[in-house]
Amino acid sequence: MTTSNLAALQNRIGLRIAARLTQGAQTLPHDISERLRAARMQALARQKQAATAAELRAASAIWGGGSGATATAGLGDEALGLWGRLASAALMLAMAVTLVMVIGWQDDNRMAELAEIDSALLTDDLPPIAYTDAGFMEYLRLTAPSETPAQYQ
């Protein structure tokens, strides 16, 4: 099959599909057809914006020698320079040091909380094995409130 025959076949298939879609669109309810119309309008507006942006990029490449397109798109590596790169590196280093300090502080707080819990368990009247006993909660529930310390209720 030659290229022209293939193109003709594709055109015929495209025309048949378009005719079928047009025929089906006439039987759609009004609200669906309105939503489709609004979606078409939005798609056309986006297509116009994309075409305008492409034209602006092409014009800035022609008239600005290519450097204008980079400046409008954002800061490239050539725009930072030595001091900009050093400032960025210093900022990254400061953020890394701060992150390490926060992690250390959280670890210290967690260790202090665990030490407090351990000391409360070890200095309590009950042995630590009582907390793992299945009947311990039943014991606490059955004992009188005056006999049970407030922390076990």
DSSP file (Angstrom, degrees, kcal/mol; ACC not computed):
  #  RESIDUE AA STRUCTURE BP1 BP2  ACC     N-H-->O    O-->H-N    N-H-->O    O-->H-N    TCO  KAPPA ALPHA  PHI   PSI    X-CA   Y-CA   Z-CA
    1    1 A M              0   0    0      0, 0.0     2,-0.1     0, 0.0     0, 0.0   0.000 360.0 360.0 360.0 130.2    0.0    0.0    0.0
    2    2 A T     >  -     0   0    0      1,-0.1     4,-2.2     4,-0.0     5,-0.2  -0.288 360.0-107.2 -82.0 169.1    1.5    3.4   -1.0
    3    3 A T  H  > S+     0   0    0      1,-0.2     4,-2.4     2,-0.2     5,-0.2   0.875 119.0  50.9 -64.7 -39.0    1.6    6.5    1.1
    4    4 A S  H  > S+     0   0    0      2,-0.2     4,-2.3     1,-0.2    -1,-0.2   0.891 110.2  49.4 -69.2 -37.9   -1.1    8.2   -0.8
    5    5 A N  H  > S+     0   0    0      2,-0.2     4,-2.3     1,-0.2    -2,-0.2   0.901 111.7  49.6 -65.4 -39.5   -3.5    5.2   -0.6
    6    6 A L  H  X S+     0   0    0     -4,-2.2     4,-2.4     2,-0.2    -2,-0.2   0.911 111.1  48.8 -64.5 -42.5   -2.8    5.1    3.2
    7    7 A A  H  X S+     0   0    0     -4,-2.4     4,-2.3     2,-0.2    -2,-0.2   0.897 111.3  49.8 -64.6 -40.1   -3.6    8.8    3.6
    8    8 A A  H  X S+     0   0    0     -4,-2.3     4,-2.3     2,-0.2    -2,-0.2   0.901 110.8  49.8 -65.1 -40.8   -6.8    8.4    1.5
    9    9 A L  H  X S+     0   0    0     -4,-2.3     4,-2.4     2,-0.2    -2,-0.2   0.908 110.8  49.5 -64.0 -41.7   -7.9    5.5    3.7
   10   10 A Q  H  X S+     0   0    0     -4,-2.4     4,-2.5     1,-0.2    -2,-0.2   0.900 110.2  51.0 -64.3 -40.2   -7.2    7.5    6.9
   11   11 A N  H  X S+     0   0    0     -4,-2.3     4,-2.4     2,-0.2    -2,-0.2   0.915 110.2  49.0 -63.4 -42.6   -9.1   10.4    5.5
   12   12 A R  H  X S+     0   0    0     -4,-2.3     4,-2.2     2,-0.2    -2,-0.2   0.918 112.5  47.6 -63.3 -43.3  -12.1    8.2    4.7
   13   13 A I  H  X S+     0   0    0     -4,-2.4     4,-2.5     1,-0.2    -1,-0.2   0.915 111.9  50.9 -63.5 -42.1  -12.1    6.6    8.2
   14   14 A G  H  X S+     0   0    0     -4,-2.5     4,-2.4     1,-0.2    -2,-0.2   0.898 109.9  49.3 -62.2 -41.1  -11.8   10.0    9.8
   15   15 A L  H  X S+     0   0    0     -4,-2.4     4,-2.3     2,-0.2    -1,-0.2   0.887 111.0  50.1 -66.5 -38.6  -14.8   11.3    7.8
   16   16 A R  H  X S+     0   0    0     -4,-2.2     4,-2.4     2,-0.2    -2,-0.2   0.918 111.8  47.5 -64.9 -43.1  -16.9    8.3    8.8
   17   17 A I  H  X S+     0   0    0     -4,-2.5     4,-2.6     1,-0.2    -2,-0.2   0.920 112.2  50.1 -64.1 -42.5  -16.0    8.7   12.4
   18   18 A A  H  X S+     0   0    0     -4,-2.4     4,-2.4     1,-0.2    -2,-0.2   0.903 111.1  48.9 -63.2 -40.8  -16.8   12.5   12.3
   19   19 A A  H  X S+     0   0    0     -4,-2.3     4,-2.4     2,-0.2    -1,-0.2   0.912 111.7  49.1 -65.2 -41.3  -20.2   11.8   10.6
   20   20 A R  H  X S+     0   0    0     -4,-2.4     4,-2.3     2,-0.2    -2,-0.2   0.911 112.1  48.4 -64.3 -42.4  -21.0    9.2   13.2
   21   21 A L  H  X S+     0   0    0     -4,-2.6     4,-2.1     2,-0.2    -2,-0.2   0.894 111.3  50.3 -65.2 -39.5  -20.1   11.5   16.1
   22   22 A T  H  X S+     0   0    0     -4,-2.4     4,-1.1     2,-0.2    -2,-0.2   0.911 111.2  48.9 -64.4 -41.7  -22.1   14.4   14.5
   23   23 A Q  H  < S+     0   0    0     -4,-2.4     4,-0.5     1,-0.2     3,-0.4   0.905 113.8  46.0 -64.1 -41.5  -25.1   12.0   14.2
   24   24 A G  H >< S+     0   0    0     -4,-2.3     3,-0.8     1,-0.2     4,-0.3   0.812 105.3  61.0 -71.3 -29.7  -24.8   10.9   17.8
   25   25 A A  H >< S+     0   0    0     -4,-2.1     3,-0.8     1,-0.2    -1,-0.2   0.778  96.2  61.2 -68.7 -26.1  -24.3   14.5   19.1
   26   26 A Q  T 3< S+     0   0    0     -4,-1.1    -1,-0.2    -3,-0.4    -2,-0.2   0.739 103.3  50.1 -72.5 -21.8  -27.8   15.4   17.8
   27   27 A T  T <  S+     0   0    0     -3,-0.8    -1,-0.2    -4,-0.5    -2,-0.2   0.437  87.1 109.7 -96.2   0.4  -29.4   12.9   20.1
   28   28 A L  S <  S-     0   0    0     -3,-0.8    -3,-0.0    -4,-0.3     0, 0.0  -0.421  77.5-100.8 -74.5 150.0  -27.6   14.0   23.3
   29   29 A P     >  -     0   0    0      0, 0.0     4,-2.1     0, 0.0     5,-0.2  -0.267  34.7-109.2 -64.0 159.5  -29.5   15.7   26.0
   30   30 A H  H  > S+     0   0    0      1,-0.2     4,-2.2     2,-0.2     5,-0.2   0.881 114.7  53.4 -61.3 -42.6  -29.2   19.5   26.2
   31   31 A D  H  > S+     0   0    0      1,-0.2     4,-1.9     2,-0.2    -1,-0.2   0.878 110.2  47.6 -65.3 -36.6  -27.0   19.6   29.4
   32   32 A I  H  > S+     0   0    0      2,-0.2     4,-2.4     1,-0.2    -1,-0.2   0.914 111.0  50.6 -69.6 -41.8  -24.5   17.2   28.0
   33   33 A S  H  X S+     0   0    0     -4,-2.1     4,-2.2     1,-0.2    -2,-0.2   0.871 109.9  51.4 -64.3 -34.8  -24.2   19.1   24.7
   34   34 A E  H  X S+     0   0    0     -4,-2.2     4,-2.4     2,-0.2    -1,-0.2   0.895 109.3  49.7 -68.0 -39.4  -23.7   22.3   26.7
   35   35 A R  H  X S+     0   0    0     -4,-1.9     4,-2.3     2,-0.2    -2,-0.2   0.904 111.2  49.6 -64.9 -39.8  -20.9   20.7   28.7
   36   36 A L  H  X S+     0   0    0     -4,-2.4     4,-2.3     2,-0.2    -2,-0.2   0.897 110.1  51.1 -64.4 -39.8  -19.3   19.5   25.5
   37   37 A R  H  X S+     0   0    0     -4,-2.2     4,-2.2     2,-0.2    -2,-0.2   0.913 110.7  48.4 -63.3 -42.3  -19.5   23.0   24.0
   38   38 A A  H  X S+     0   0    0     -4,-2.4     4,-2.2     1,-0.2    -2,-0.2   0.894 110.7  50.9 -65.3 -39.4  -17.9   24.5   27.1
   39   39 A A  H  X S+     0   0    0     -4,-2.3     4,-2.3     2,-0.2    -1,-0.2   0.885 108.8  51.9 -65.1 -38.1  -15.1   21.9   27.0
   40   40 A R  H  X S+     0   0    0     -4,-2.3     4,-2.4     2,-0.2    -2,-0.2   0.919 109.3  50.1 -62.3 -43.0  -14.5   22.7   23.3
   41   41 A M  H  X S+     0   0    0     -4,-2.2     4,-2.2     1,-0.2    -2,-0.2   0.912 111.1  48.5 -62.5 -42.9  -14.2   26.4   24.1
   42   42 A Q  H  X S+     0   0    0     -4,-2.2     4,-2.4     2,-0.2    -1,-0.2   0.909 110.9  50.7 -64.0 -41.0  -11.7   25.8   26.9
   43   43 A A  H  X S+     0   0    0     -4,-2.3     4,-2.2     1,-0.2    -2,-0.2   0.903 110.7  48.9 -64.0 -40.9   -9.7   23.5   24.6
   44   44 A L  H  X S+     0   0    0     -4,-2.4     4,-2.2     2,-0.2    -1,-0.2   0.891 110.2  51.3 -65.5 -38.7   -9.6   26.2   21.9
   45   45 A A  H  X S+     0   0    0     -4,-2.2     4,-2.2     2,-0.2    -2,-0.2   0.915 111.0  47.8 -64.8 -42.0   -8.5   28.8   24.4
   46   46 A R  H  X S+     0   0    0     -4,-2.4     4,-2.5     1,-0.2    -1,-0.2   0.889 110.2  52.8 -64.8 -37.9   -5.7   26.6   25.7
   47   47 A Q  H  X S+     0   0    0     -4,-2.2     4,-2.2     1,-0.2    -1,-0.2   0.902 109.2  49.0 -64.8 -39.9   -4.6   26.0   22.1
   48   48 A K  H  X S+     0   0    0     -4,-2.2     4,-2.5     2,-0.2    -1,-0.2   0.902 111.1  50.1 -65.0 -40.6   -4.5   29.7   21.4
   49   49 A Q  H  X S+     0   0    0     -4,-2.2     4,-2.4     2,-0.2    -2,-0.2   0.910 111.2  48.7 -64.1 -41.5   -2.4   30.3   24.6
   50   50 A A  H  X S+     0   0    0     -4,-2.5     4,-2.2     2,-0.2    -1,-0.2   0.901 112.2  48.5 -65.3 -40.4    0.0   27.5   23.6
   51   51 A A  H  X S+     0   0    0     -4,-2.2     4,-2.2     2,-0.2    -2,-0.2   0.905 111.7  49.5 -66.1 -41.0    0.4   29.0   20.1
   52   52 A T  H  X S+     0   0    0     -4,-2.5     4,-2.3     2,-0.2    -2,-0.2   0.909 111.0  49.5 -64.2 -42.0    0.9   32.5   21.5
   53   53 A A  H  X S+     0   0    0     -4,-2.4     4,-2.3     2,-0.2    -1,-0.2   0.894 110.6  50.4 -64.6 -39.2    3.6   31.2   23.9
   54   54 A A  H  X S+     0   0    0     -4,-2.2     4,-2.3     2,-0.2    -1,-0.2   0.902 110.1  50.2 -65.4 -40.0    5.3   29.4   21.1
   55   55 A E  H  X S+     0   0    0     -4,-2.2     4,-2.5     2,-0.2    -2,-0.2   0.900 110.1  50.4 -64.2 -40.3    5.3   32.5   18.9
   56   56 A L  H  X S+     0   0    0     -4,-2.3     4,-2.6     2,-0.2    -2,-0.2   0.904 110.5  49.3 -64.7 -41.0    6.8   34.6   21.8
   57   57 A R  H  X S+     0   0    0     -4,-2.3     4,-1.9     2,-0.2    -2,-0.2   0.912 112.3  48.1 -63.7 -41.2    9.6   32.0   22.3
   58   58 A A  H  X S+     0   0    0     -4,-2.3     4,-2.0     2,-0.2    -2,-0.2   0.914 112.9  48.3 -65.6 -41.7   10.4   32.0   18.6
   59   59 A A  H  X S+     0   0    0     -4,-2.5     4,-3.0     1,-0.2     5,-0.4   0.900 111.7  48.8 -66.7 -40.1   10.4   35.8   18.5
   60   60 A S  H  X S+     0   0    0     -4,-2.6     4,-1.8     1,-0.2     6,-1.0   0.847 110.6  51.5 -70.1 -30.5   12.6   36.1   21.5
   61   61 A A  H  X S+     0   0    0     -4,-1.9     4,-0.5    -5,-0.2    -1,-0.2   0.881 115.8  41.9 -69.8 -36.7   15.0   33.6   20.1
   62   62 A I  H  < S+     0   0    0     -4,-2.0    -2,-0.2    -5,-0.2    -3,-0.2   0.958 127.8  27.9 -74.2 -50.6   15.2   35.5   16.8
   63   63 A W  H  < S+     0   0    0     -4,-3.0    -3,-0.2     1,-0.2    -2,-0.2   0.801 125.8  44.0 -84.8 -30.7   15.4   39.0   18.3
   64   64 A G  H >< S-     0   0    0     -4,-1.8     3,-1.0    -5,-0.4     4,-0.3   0.472 103.4-120.5 -96.0  -0.8   17.1   38.4   21.6
   65   65 A G  T 3<  -     0   0    0     -4,-0.5    -4,-0.2     1,-0.2    -3,-0.1   0.675  64.1 -68.9  72.4  15.3   19.7   35.9   20.4
   66   66 A G  T 3> S+     0   0    0     -6,-1.0     4,-1.0    -9,-0.1    -1,-0.2   0.102 122.7  93.4  92.6 -23.8   18.4   33.2   22.6
   67   67 A S  H <> S+     0   0    0     -3,-1.0     4,-1.7     1,-0.2    -2,-0.1   0.813  79.2  58.7 -75.0 -27.8   19.4   34.8   25.9
   68   68 A G  H  > S+     0   0    0     -8,-0.4     4,-1.8    -4,-0.3    -1,-0.2   0.855 100.6  55.6 -68.3 -34.0   16.1   36.5   26.4
   69   69 A A  H  > S+     0   0    0     -9,-0.2     4,-1.6     1,-0.2    -1,-0.2   0.881 107.8  48.6 -66.6 -37.7   14.2   33.3   26.4
   70   70 A T  H  X S+     0   0    0     -4,-1.0     4,-1.4     1,-0.2    -1,-0.2   0.885 109.5  52.7 -68.9 -38.0   16.4   31.9   29.2
   71   71 A A  H  < S+     0   0    0     -4,-1.7    -2,-0.2     1,-0.2    -1,-0.2   0.856 112.8  43.7 -68.7 -33.7   15.9   35.0   31.3
   72   72 A T  H  < S+     0   0    0     -4,-1.8    -1,-0.2     1,-0.2    -2,-0.2   0.786 110.0  55.9 -81.6 -25.7   12.1   34.9   31.0
   73   73 A A  H  < S-     0   0    0     -4,-1.6     2,-0.3     1,-0.3    -2,-0.2   0.789 122.6 -79.0 -76.6 -26.6   11.9   31.2   31.7
   74   74 A G     <  -     0   0    0     -4,-1.4     2,-0.6    -5,-0.1    -1,-0.3  -0.870  63.1 -44.3 149.8 178.0   13.7   31.3   35.0
   75   75 A L        -     0   0    0     -2,-0.3     2,-0.1    -3,-0.1    -4,-0.1  -0.657  54.9-166.4 -80.2 121.7   17.2   31.6   36.4
   76   76 A G    >>  -     0   0    0     -2,-0.6     3,-0.7     1,-0.0     4,-0.7  -0.327  40.7 -90.9 -92.2-177.3   19.7   29.3   34.7
   77   77 A D  H >> S+     0   0    0      1,-0.2     4,-1.0     2,-0.2     3,-0.6   0.843 125.3  58.3 -64.7 -33.0   23.1   28.4   35.9
   78   78 A E  H 34 S+     0   0    0      1,-0.2    -1,-0.2     2,-0.2    -3,-0.0   0.736 101.0  57.1 -71.1 -20.4   24.7   31.3   34.0
   79   79 A A  H <4 S+     0   0    0     -3,-0.7    -1,-0.2     1,-0.1    -2,-0.2   0.729  99.4  59.4 -82.1 -21.7   22.5   33.8   35.9
   80   80 A L  H <X S-     0   0    0     -4,-0.7     4,-0.9    -3,-0.6    -2,-0.2   0.950  80.5-173.4 -75.2 -49.2   23.6   32.8   39.4
   81   81 A G  H  X  -     0   0    0     -4,-1.0     4,-1.8     1,-0.2     5,-0.2  -0.182  48.1 -57.0  77.1-178.8   27.3   33.5   39.1
   82   82 A L  H  > S+     0   0    0      1,-0.2     4,-2.3     2,-0.2     5,-0.2   0.920 135.7  46.9 -66.3 -46.5   29.9   32.6   41.8
   83   83 A W  H  > S+     0   0    0      1,-0.2     4,-2.5     2,-0.2    -1,-0.2   0.873 111.2  52.1 -68.1 -35.9   28.3   34.5   44.7
   84   84 A G  H  X S+     0   0    0     -4,-0.9     4,-2.2     2,-0.2    -1,-0.2   0.904 110.8  47.5 -64.6 -41.0   24.9   33.1   43.9
   85   85 A R  H  X S+     0   0    0     -4,-1.8     4,-2.4     2,-0.2    -2,-0.2   0.901 112.2  49.7 -66.9 -40.1   26.2   29.6   43.9
   86   86 A L  H  X S+     0   0    0     -4,-2.3     4,-2.5     2,-0.2    -2,-0.2   0.904 111.0  49.7 -65.3 -40.2   28.1   30.1   47.2
   87   87 A A  H  X S+     0   0    0     -4,-2.5     4,-2.3     2,-0.2    -2,-0.2   0.905 111.2  49.3 -64.9 -40.4   24.9   31.6   48.8
   88   88 A S  H  X S+     0   0    0     -4,-2.2     4,-2.3     2,-0.2    -2,-0.2   0.917 111.9  48.4 -64.0 -42.6   22.9   28.6   47.6
   89   89 A A  H  X S+     0   0    0     -4,-2.4     4,-2.3     2,-0.2    -2,-0.2   0.899 111.3  50.2 -65.0 -40.3   25.5   26.2   49.0
   90   90 A A  H  X S+     0   0    0     -4,-2.5     4,-2.5     2,-0.2    -1,-0.2   0.898 110.5  50.1 -65.1 -39.6   25.6   28.1   52.3
   91   91 A L  H  X S+     0   0    0     -4,-2.3     4,-2.2     2,-0.2    -2,-0.2   0.915 110.9  48.7 -64.0 -43.5   21.8   28.0   52.6
   92   92 A M  H  X S+     0   0    0     -4,-2.3     4,-2.1     2,-0.2    -2,-0.2   0.898 111.6  50.0 -63.3 -40.3   21.8   24.2   51.9
   93   93 A L  H  X S+     0   0    0     -4,-2.3     4,-2.5     2,-0.2    -2,-0.2   0.913 110.0  50.3 -64.4 -43.1   24.4   23.7   54.5
   94   94 A A  H  X S+     0   0    0     -4,-2.5     4,-2.3     1,-0.2    -2,-0.2   0.888 110.7  49.7 -63.0 -39.0   22.5   25.7   57.1
   95   95 A M  H  X S+     0   0    0     -4,-2.2     4,-2.2     2,-0.2    -1,-0.2   0.894 110.9  49.4 -67.0 -39.1   19.4   23.7   56.4
   96   96 A A  H  X S+     0   0    0     -4,-2.1     4,-2.2     2,-0.2    -2,-0.2   0.914 111.7  48.3 -65.9 -42.6   21.2   20.4   56.7
   97   97 A V  H  X S+     0   0    0     -4,-2.5     4,-2.3     1,-0.2    -2,-0.2   0.911 111.6  50.3 -63.6 -42.3   22.8   21.5   60.1
   98   98 A T  H  X S+     0   0    0     -4,-2.3     4,-2.4     1,-0.2    -1,-0.2   0.903 109.3  51.3 -62.0 -41.4   19.4   22.6   61.3
   99   99 A L  H  X S+     0   0    0     -4,-2.2     4,-2.2     1,-0.2    -1,-0.2   0.910 110.2  48.7 -62.6 -42.8   17.8   19.3   60.3
  100  100 A V  H  X S+     0   0    0     -4,-2.2     4,-2.2     1,-0.2    -1,-0.2   0.895 111.6  50.0 -64.3 -39.9   20.6   17.4   62.2
  101  101 A M  H  X S+     0   0    0     -4,-2.3     4,-2.3     2,-0.2    -2,-0.2   0.902 110.4  49.1 -66.3 -40.9   20.1   19.5   65.3
  102  102 A V  H  X S+     0   0    0     -4,-2.4     4,-2.5     2,-0.2    -2,-0.2   0.909 110.9  50.2 -65.2 -41.9   16.3   19.0   65.3
  103  103 A I  H  X S+     0   0    0     -4,-2.2     4,-2.2     1,-0.2    -2,-0.2   0.917 111.9  48.3 -63.2 -42.5   16.7   15.3   64.9
  104  104 A G  H  X S+     0   0    0     -4,-2.2     4,-2.3     2,-0.2    -2,-0.2   0.896 111.1  50.4 -63.1 -40.9   19.1   15.2   67.9
  105  105 A W  H  X S+     0   0    0     -4,-2.3     4,-2.4     2,-0.2    -2,-0.2   0.909 110.5  49.3 -64.7 -42.3   16.8   17.3   70.0
  106  106 A Q  H  X S+     0   0    0     -4,-2.5     4,-2.4     2,-0.2    -1,-0.2   0.894 110.4  51.0 -64.3 -39.3   13.9   15.0   69.3
  107  107 A D  H  X S+     0   0    0     -4,-2.2     4,-2.4     2,-0.2    -2,-0.2   0.913 109.9  50.0 -63.3 -41.9   16.0   12.0   70.2
  108  108 A D  H  X S+     0   0    0     -4,-2.3     4,-2.2     2,-0.2    -2,-0.2   0.924 111.5  48.2 -62.6 -44.1   17.0   13.6   73.5
  109  109 A N  H  X S+     0   0    0     -4,-2.4     4,-2.2     1,-0.2    -2,-0.2   0.907 111.7  49.7 -62.9 -41.4   13.4   14.4   74.3
  110  110 A R  H  X S+     0   0    0     -4,-2.4     4,-2.4     1,-0.2    -1,-0.2   0.907 110.6  49.9 -64.8 -41.3   12.3   10.8   73.5
  111  111 A M  H  X S+     0   0    0     -4,-2.4     4,-2.4     1,-0.2    -1,-0.2   0.885 110.1  51.1 -64.5 -38.4   15.1    9.4   75.6
  112  112 A A  H  X S+     0   0    0     -4,-2.2     4,-2.1     2,-0.2    -2,-0.2   0.900 110.2  49.3 -65.9 -40.1   14.0   11.6   78.5
  113  113 A E  H  X S+     0   0    0     -4,-2.2     4,-2.2     2,-0.2    -2,-0.2   0.923 112.2  47.7 -63.6 -43.7   10.4   10.5   78.2
  114  114 A L  H  X S+     0   0    0     -4,-2.4     4,-2.6     1,-0.2    -2,-0.2   0.890 110.7  51.5 -65.1 -38.4   11.4    6.8   78.2
  115  115 A A  H  X S+     0   0    0     -4,-2.4     4,-2.6     2,-0.2    -1,-0.2   0.887 109.0  51.3 -65.3 -38.0   13.7    7.3   81.2
  116  116 A E  H  X S+     0   0    0     -4,-2.1     4,-2.0     2,-0.2    -2,-0.2   0.912 111.5  47.0 -64.6 -42.7   10.8    9.0   83.1
  117  117 A I  H  X S+     0   0    0     -4,-2.2     4,-2.2     2,-0.2    -2,-0.2   0.922 112.6  49.8 -64.8 -44.1    8.5    6.0   82.3
  118  118 A D  H  X S+     0   0    0     -4,-2.6     4,-2.5     1,-0.2    -2,-0.2   0.916 111.0  48.4 -61.5 -43.7   11.2    3.5   83.3
  119  119 A S  H  X S+     0   0    0     -4,-2.6     4,-1.9     1,-0.2    -1,-0.2   0.882 110.7  51.4 -67.0 -35.4   11.9    5.3   86.6
  120  120 A A  H  < S+     0   0    0     -4,-2.0     4,-0.4     1,-0.2    -1,-0.2   0.888 112.3  46.9 -66.2 -38.5    8.1    5.4   87.3
  121  121 A L  H >< S+     0   0    0     -4,-2.2     3,-0.6     1,-0.2    -2,-0.2   0.901 114.2  46.5 -68.1 -40.9    7.8    1.7   86.6
  122  122 A L  H 3< S+     0   0    0     -4,-2.5    -2,-0.2     1,-0.2    -1,-0.2   0.798 114.6  45.5 -76.2 -27.7   10.8    0.7   88.7
  123  123 A T  T 3< S+     0   0    0     -4,-1.9    -1,-0.2    -5,-0.2    -2,-0.2   0.418  91.5 108.8 -94.8   2.6    9.9    2.9   91.8
  124  124 A D  S <  S-     0   0    0     -3,-0.6    -3,-0.0    -4,-0.4    -4,-0.0  -0.310  79.0-119.0 -75.5 161.0    6.3    1.8   91.8
  125  125 A D  S    S+     0   0    0      2,-0.1    -1,-0.1    -2,-0.0    -4,-0.0   0.812  96.6  70.8 -68.4 -31.3    4.8   -0.4   94.5
  126  126 A L  S    S-     0   0    0      1,-0.1    -2,-0.2     2,-0.0     5,-0.0  -0.613  91.1-113.5 -87.3 146.1    3.9   -3.0   91.9
  127  127 A P    >   -     0   0    0      0, 0.0     3,-1.8     0, 0.0     4,-0.4  -0.464  28.2-114.7 -72.1 152.6    6.5   -5.1   90.1
  128  128 A P  G >  S+     0   0    0      0, 0.0     3,-1.1     0, 0.0     4,-0.4   0.778 113.0  67.3 -59.9 -26.6    6.8   -4.4   86.3
  129  129 A I  G >> S+     0   0    0      1,-0.2     3,-0.8     2,-0.2     4,-0.5   0.744  86.6  70.0 -67.2 -20.9    5.6   -8.0   85.5
  130  130 A A  G X4 S+     0   0    0     -3,-1.8     3,-0.7     1,-0.2    -1,-0.2   0.816  90.1  60.8 -65.0 -30.1    2.2   -7.0   86.9
  131  131 A Y  G <4 S+     0   0    0     -3,-1.1    -1,-0.2    -4,-0.4    -2,-0.2   0.745 105.0  47.9 -70.5 -22.4    1.6   -4.7   83.9
  132  132 A T  G <4 S+     0   0    0     -3,-0.8    -1,-0.2    -4,-0.4     2,-0.2   0.543  87.2 108.7 -92.9  -7.5    1.9   -7.7   81.5
  133  133 A D    X<  -     0   0    0     -3,-0.7     3,-1.1    -4,-0.5     4,-0.4  -0.500  66.5-141.9 -73.0 134.8   -0.5   -9.9   83.5
  134  134 A A  T 3  S+     0   0    0      1,-0.2     3,-0.4    -2,-0.2     4,-0.4   0.805 100.5  50.8 -67.6 -29.2   -3.8  -10.4   81.8
  135  135 A G  T 3> S+     0   0    0      1,-0.2     4,-2.2     2,-0.1    -1,-0.2   0.439  84.3  91.2 -88.6   1.0   -5.7  -10.2   85.1
  136  136 A F  H <> S+     0   0    0     -3,-1.1     4,-2.4     1,-0.2    -1,-0.2   0.910  85.9  49.0 -64.9 -43.0   -4.1   -7.0   86.2
  137  137 A M  H  > S+     0   0    0     -4,-0.4     4,-2.0    -3,-0.4    -1,-0.2   0.870 111.0  51.5 -65.3 -34.7   -6.8   -4.8   84.7
  138  138 A E  H  > S+     0   0    0     -4,-0.4     4,-2.1     2,-0.2    -1,-0.2   0.893 108.6  51.6 -66.3 -39.6   -9.4   -7.0   86.4
  139  139 A Y  H  X S+     0   0    0     -4,-2.2     4,-1.8     1,-0.2    -2,-0.2   0.919 110.5  48.1 -61.3 -44.6   -7.6   -6.5   89.7
  140  140 A L  H  < S+     0   0    0     -4,-2.4    -1,-0.2     1,-0.2    -2,-0.2   0.880 112.0  49.8 -64.8 -37.4   -7.6   -2.7   89.2
  141  141 A R  H  < S+     0   0    0     -4,-2.0    -1,-0.2     1,-0.2    -2,-0.2   0.860 113.5  45.3 -69.8 -35.0  -11.3   -2.7   88.3
  142  142 A L  H  < S+     0   0    0     -4,-2.1    -2,-0.2    -5,-0.1    -1,-0.2   0.752  94.3  90.1 -83.2 -24.2  -12.3   -4.8   91.3
  143  143 A T  S  < S-     0   0    0     -4,-1.8     5,-0.0    -5,-0.2     0, 0.0  -0.366  88.9 -97.7 -73.5 153.7  -10.3   -3.0   94.0
  144  144 A A    >>  -     0   0    0      1,-0.1     4,-1.6    -2,-0.1     3,-0.9  -0.376  27.6-120.5 -68.8 147.5  -11.8   -0.1   95.8
  145  145 A P  T 34 S+     0   0    0      0, 0.0    -1,-0.1     0, 0.0     8,-0.1   0.800 113.0  57.9 -60.2 -29.3  -11.0    3.4   94.5
  146  146 A S  T 34 S+     0   0    0      1,-0.2     4,-0.1     3,-0.0    -3,-0.0   0.800 109.7  43.8 -71.9 -26.5   -9.5    4.3   97.9
  147  147 A E  T <4 S+     0   0    0     -3,-0.9    -1,-0.2     2,-0.1    -4,-0.0   0.757 102.3  76.0 -86.8 -25.8   -7.0    1.4   97.7
  148  148 A T  S  < S-     0   0    0     -4,-1.6     5,-0.1    -8,-0.1    -8,-0.0  -0.738  86.1-120.6 -91.5 128.6   -6.1    2.0   94.0
  149  149 A P    >   -     0   0    0      0, 0.0     3,-1.6     0, 0.0     4,-0.3  -0.284  26.2-113.0 -61.0 154.9   -3.7    4.9   93.2
  150  150 A A  G >  S+     0   0    0      1,-0.3     3,-1.0     2,-0.2    -2,-0.0   0.782 112.2  63.9 -63.3 -29.4   -5.1    7.5   90.9
  151  151 A Q  G 3  S+     0   0    0      1,-0.2    -1,-0.3     2,-0.1    -3,-0.0   0.660 101.7  50.7 -73.0 -13.0   -2.7    6.7   88.1
  152  152 A Y  G <         0   0    0     -3,-1.6    -1,-0.2     1,-0.2    -2,-0.2   0.448 360.0 360.0-101.1  -2.6   -4.1    3.1   87.7
  153  153 A Q    <         0   0    0     -3,-1.0    -1,-0.2    -4,-0.3    -2,-0.1   0.480 360.0 360.0 -81.8 360.0   -7.8    4.0   87.4
